Amino acid sequence: MKIVGAVAVLLEARGRVPQRTVIVVRDAACVAAARRYWDVARRGSTTCAARRRGAAA
């Protein structure tokens, strides 16, 4: 998933190997949901540097 600005989301769909399919979604509700997902994922993550320093995983 890639958020493009605040206007679109690129979603990778499973296709036949080795082909890939990318879907561009511009629906405002989908873009907002992707942003919320991204924000939650970032809050629950740590950086590699923090892990090296012994921060909680």
BANU-568843 format. One record per residue: residue number from 1; residue in three letters; x, y, z of N, C-alpha, C in turn. Coordinates in pm, 1 decimal, padded with zeros to 6 digits, always signed. Last residue first. Example, Ala and Ser with C-alpha at 12.3 -4.5 7.8 and 13.67 -1.06 7.14 Angstrom:
! BANU-568843
+-----+---------+----------+----------+----------+----------+----------+----------+----------+----------+----------+
! num ! residuo !   n_east !  n_north !     n_up !  ca_east ! ca_north !    ca_up !   c_east !  c_north !     c_up !
+-----+---------+----------+----------+----------+----------+----------+----------+----------+----------+----------+
!   2 !     SER ! +01285.0 ! -00225.0 ! +00708.0 ! +01367.0 ! -00106.0 ! +00714.0 ! +01290.0 ! +00003.0 ! +00787.0 !
!   1 !     ALA ! +01319.0 ! -00569.0 ! +00780.0 ! +01230.0 ! -00450.0 ! +00780.0 ! +01320.0 ! -00330.0 ! +00780.0 !
+-----+---------+----------+----------+----------+----------+----------+----------+----------+----------+----------+
END
This chain:
! BANU-568843
+-----+---------+----------+----------+----------+----------+----------+----------+----------+----------+----------+
! num ! residuo !   n_east !  n_north !     n_up !  ca_east ! ca_north !    ca_up !   c_east !  c_north !     c_up !
+-----+---------+----------+----------+----------+----------+----------+----------+----------+----------+----------+
!  57 !     ALA ! +01024.8 ! -00367.7 ! +02188.3 ! +00983.5 ! -00409.7 ! +02053.7 ! +00836.6 ! -00387.4 ! +02032.7 !
!  56 !     ALA ! +01188.6 ! -00103.7 ! +02358.8 ! +01087.7 ! -00211.8 ! +02357.7 ! +01045.3 ! -00241.4 ! +02214.6 !
!  55 !     ALA ! +01536.2 ! -00043.6 ! +02281.0 ! +01399.6 ! +00001.0 ! +02306.6 ! +01304.2 ! -00118.2 ! +02298.4 !
!  54 !     GLY ! +01803.4 ! -00088.5 ! +02230.6 ! +01736.3 ! -00169.8 ! +02333.0 ! +01597.5 ! -00122.2 ! +02367.4 !
!  53 !     ARG ! +01931.4 ! +00024.0 ! +02022.4 ! +01955.4 ! +00085.5 ! +02153.6 ! +01885.7 ! +00009.9 ! +02265.6 !
!  52 !     ARG ! +01823.6 ! -00121.9 ! +01817.5 ! +01965.9 ! -00141.3 ! +01849.2 ! +01999.7 ! -00084.2 ! +01985.9 !
!  51 !     ARG ! +01565.8 ! -00014.2 ! +01818.3 ! +01585.5 ! -00155.4 ! +01854.2 ! +01730.7 ! -00182.1 ! +01891.1 !
!  50 !     ALA ! +01619.3 ! +00240.3 ! +01724.7 ! +01566.5 ! +00224.1 ! +01859.8 ! +01584.9 ! +00079.7 ! +01906.9 !
!  49 !     ALA ! +01703.4 ! +00180.1 ! +01463.1 ! +01796.7 ! +00244.5 ! +01555.4 ! +01750.3 ! +00226.3 ! +01700.0 !
!  48 !     CYS ! +01467.4 ! +00083.7 ! +01353.3 ! +01580.9 ! -00008.3 ! +01369.0 ! +01680.9 ! +00048.6 ! +01469.0 !
!  47 !     THR ! +01179.5 ! +00203.5 ! +01534.7 ! +01280.8 ! +00214.2 ! +01430.7 ! +01391.0 ! +00112.0 ! +01455.7 !
!  46 !     THR ! +00864.1 ! +00043.0 ! +01592.9 ! +00986.0 ! +00107.6 ! +01641.0 ! +01084.8 ! +00113.9 ! +01525.8 !
!  45 !     SER ! +00500.5 ! +00070.9 ! +01594.5 ! +00629.8 ! +00026.7 ! +01542.1 ! +00746.0 ! +00098.1 ! +01611.4 !
!  44 !     GLY ! +00249.9 ! +00165.1 ! +01647.1 ! +00287.1 ! +00036.8 ! +01704.7 ! +00423.3 ! -00013.0 ! +01659.8 !
!  43 !     ARG ! +00225.6 ! +00394.3 ! +01499.0 ! +00227.0 ! +00407.2 ! +01645.5 ! +00273.3 ! +00278.1 ! +01712.0 !
!  42 !     ARG ! +00213.4 ! +00285.8 ! +01240.1 ! +00332.4 ! +00361.1 ! +01281.8 ! +00340.2 ! +00375.3 ! +01433.7 !
!  41 !     ALA ! -00043.1 ! +00172.6 ! +01242.6 ! +00074.8 ! +00087.3 ! +01222.4 ! +00202.0 ! +00158.6 ! +01268.5 !
!  40 !     VAL ! -00199.2 ! +00403.7 ! +01269.6 ! -00201.0 ! +00301.1 ! +01375.1 ! -00077.5 ! +00211.6 ! +01363.6 !
!  39 !     ASP ! -00139.1 ! +00530.8 ! +01023.3 ! -00111.1 ! +00598.0 ! +01150.9 ! -00106.2 ! +00498.6 ! +01266.1 !
!  38 !     TRP ! -00237.6 ! +00340.5 ! +00837.1 ! -00095.6 ! +00376.6 ! +00839.6 ! -00058.3 ! +00439.9 ! +00973.8 !
!  37 !     TYR ! -00513.6 ! +00348.4 ! +00897.0 ! -00437.8 ! +00223.8 ! +00909.8 ! -00288.8 ! +00254.6 ! +00923.5 !
!  36 !     ARG ! -00569.1 ! +00614.0 ! +00824.8 ! -00589.2 ! +00570.3 ! +00963.4 ! -00509.3 ! +00442.2 ! +00990.1 !
!  35 !     ARG ! -00511.7 ! +00598.9 ! +00550.0 ! -00434.3 ! +00689.3 ! +00636.2 ! -00447.9 ! +00648.7 ! +00783.2 !
!  34 !     ALA ! -00707.5 ! +00422.2 ! +00465.0 ! -00566.0 ! +00386.6 ! +00448.8 ! -00478.9 ! +00472.5 ! +00539.1 !
!  33 !     ALA ! -00934.6 ! +00575.5 ! +00519.2 ! -00914.1 ! +00448.9 ! +00590.4 ! -00768.1 ! +00404.6 ! +00581.1 !
!  32 !     ALA ! -00896.5 ! +00784.7 ! +00333.7 ! -00901.0 ! +00813.8 ! +00477.9 ! -00876.4 ! +00687.0 ! +00559.7 !
!  31 !     VAL ! -00914.8 ! +00640.5 ! +00094.5 ! -00791.3 ! +00713.0 ! +00126.2 ! -00786.1 ! +00743.5 ! +00276.0 !
!  30 !     CYS ! -01181.1 ! +00553.0 ! +00116.3 ! -01071.4 ! +00455.2 ! +00111.2 ! -00938.7 ! +00520.7 ! +00147.5 !
!  29 !     ALA ! -01319.8 ! +00795.3 ! +00107.9 ! -01334.0 ! +00707.8 ! +00225.1 ! -01221.2 ! +00605.1 ! +00230.2 !
!  28 !     ALA ! -01247.9 ! +00895.5 ! -00148.4 ! -01209.2 ! +00967.3 ! -00027.0 ! -01217.7 ! +00878.9 ! +00097.8 !
!  27 !     ASP ! -01110.8 ! +00705.8 ! -00405.2 ! -01228.6 ! +00726.9 ! -00321.7 ! -01186.1 ! +00786.8 ! -00187.8 !
!  26 !     ARG ! -00906.0 ! +00630.3 ! -00565.0 ! -00914.6 ! +00773.2 ! -00531.7 ! -01036.8 ! +00806.1 ! -00446.0 !
!  25 !     VAL ! -00676.2 ! +00378.7 ! -00619.0 ! -00807.1 ! +00410.1 ! -00561.3 ! -00806.0 ! +00556.6 ! -00519.1 !
!  24 !     VAL ! -00523.3 ! +00176.8 ! -00844.2 ! -00521.6 ! +00314.3 ! -00794.6 ! -00662.8 ! +00346.3 ! -00748.2 !
!  23 !     ILE ! -00365.7 ! -00130.9 ! -00820.9 ! -00494.8 ! -00063.8 ! -00830.4 ! -00477.9 ! +00076.3 ! -00772.0 !
!  22 !     VAL ! -00148.6 ! -00335.9 ! -00993.7 ! -00160.0 ! -00225.0 ! -00900.2 ! -00291.5 ! -00154.1 ! -00927.8 !
!  21 !     THR ! -00036.3 ! -00663.0 ! -01023.1 ! -00140.8 ! -00568.2 ! -01058.9 ! -00145.5 ! -00460.6 ! -00951.5 !
!  20 !     ARG ! +00226.8 ! -00855.5 ! -01162.3 ! +00166.4 ! -00784.5 ! -01049.3 ! +00061.6 ! -00689.0 ! -01103.1 !
!  19 !     GLN ! +00346.5 ! -01173.9 ! -01272.5 ! +00280.9 ! -01045.3 ! -01295.8 ! +00226.8 ! -00985.9 ! -01166.8 !
!  18 !     PRO ! +00465.6 ! -01421.8 ! -01267.2 ! +00529.6 ! -01314.0 ! -01191.4 ! +00463.4 ! -01178.4 ! -01211.7 !
!  17 !     VAL ! +00164.3 ! -01511.7 ! -01108.8 ! +00308.6 ! -01496.5 ! -01090.5 ! +00372.4 ! -01502.1 ! -01228.2 !
!  16 !     ARG ! -00128.2 ! -01326.4 ! -01145.6 ! -00054.0 ! -01446.5 ! -01180.7 ! +00094.7 ! -01418.9 ! -01167.9 !
!  15 !     GLY ! -00178.8 ! -01118.7 ! -00859.6 ! -00206.6 ! -01159.4 ! -00996.7 ! -00134.5 ! -01289.1 ! -01023.2 !
!  14 !     ARG ! -00297.4 ! -00937.5 ! -00593.8 ! -00232.2 ! -01061.3 ! -00636.2 ! -00277.8 ! -01095.4 ! -00777.6 !
!  13 !     ALA ! -00244.0 ! -00588.3 ! -00595.6 ! -00335.1 ! -00702.9 ! -00596.4 ! -00259.4 ! -00825.5 ! -00643.7 !
!  12 !     GLU ! -00152.9 ! -00312.4 ! -00414.4 ! -00104.3 ! -00422.4 ! -00496.8 ! -00199.6 ! -00539.6 ! -00483.4 !
!  11 !     LEU ! -00274.7 ! +00013.0 ! -00432.3 ! -00288.0 ! -00117.4 ! -00368.4 ! -00237.3 ! -00224.1 ! -00463.9 !
!  10 !     LEU ! -00234.5 ! +00344.2 ! -00364.7 ! -00195.0 ! +00238.2 ! -00457.2 ! -00199.0 ! +00108.0 ! -00380.8 !
!   9 !     VAL ! -00461.2 ! +00603.3 ! -00317.3 ! -00391.1 ! +00491.6 ! -00253.7 ! -00358.5 ! +00391.0 ! -00364.0 !
!   8 !     ALA ! -00492.9 ! +00963.2 ! -00323.2 ! -00501.1 ! +00829.6 ! -00382.8 ! -00424.3 ! +00729.1 ! -00299.2 !
!   7 !     VAL ! -00472.1 ! +01205.7 ! -00186.9 ! -00574.3 ! +01191.6 ! -00289.5 ! -00590.6 ! +01051.1 ! -00345.7 !
!   6 !     ALA ! -00274.0 ! +01308.6 ! -00044.6 ! -00395.7 ! +01279.1 ! +00031.6 ! -00509.1 ! +01249.6 ! -00064.9 !
!   5 !     GLY ! +00004.7 ! +01142.7 ! -00168.8 ! -00052.6 ! +01267.8 ! -00121.1 ! -00169.0 ! +01237.8 ! -00029.8 !
!   4 !     VAL ! -00062.1 ! +00823.9 ! -00182.3 ! -00009.5 ! +00926.0 ! -00271.7 ! -00075.1 ! +01058.6 ! -00235.5 !
!   3 !     ILE ! +00033.6 ! +00551.4 ! -00001.8 ! -00057.2 ! +00665.1 ! +00000.1 ! +00008.7 ! +00775.4 ! -00082.5 !
!   2 !     LYS ! +00054.7 ! +00217.0 ! -00083.2 ! +00123.7 ! +00345.4 ! -00085.6 ! +00018.4 ! +00454.6 ! -00089.2 !
!   1 !     MET ! +00084.4 ! -00117.1 ! +00000.0 ! +00000.0 ! +00000.0 ! +00000.0 ! +00088.6 ! +00123.0 ! +00000.0 !
+-----+---------+----------+----------+----------+----------+----------+----------+----------+----------+----------+
END
